[in-house]
């Protein structure tokens, strides 16, 4: 997901996106702990997407 895509979304959509990403991260962490996760790069991608969403939310909050 690109930052430009996120900037086009509203604050409420971003919060929903953040919530779904946090759930996905939790699920991936549990899979990793039980050694069911085969593609560990997914964790990194989700973590970075979470950071992107939080950054865009912060930018929107500052600009208001």
Buried (B, 14 or more C-beta within 10 A) or exposed (E): EEEEEBEEBEEEEBEEBBEEBEEBBEEBEEBEEEEEBEEEEBBEBBEEBBEBBEEBBEEBEEEE
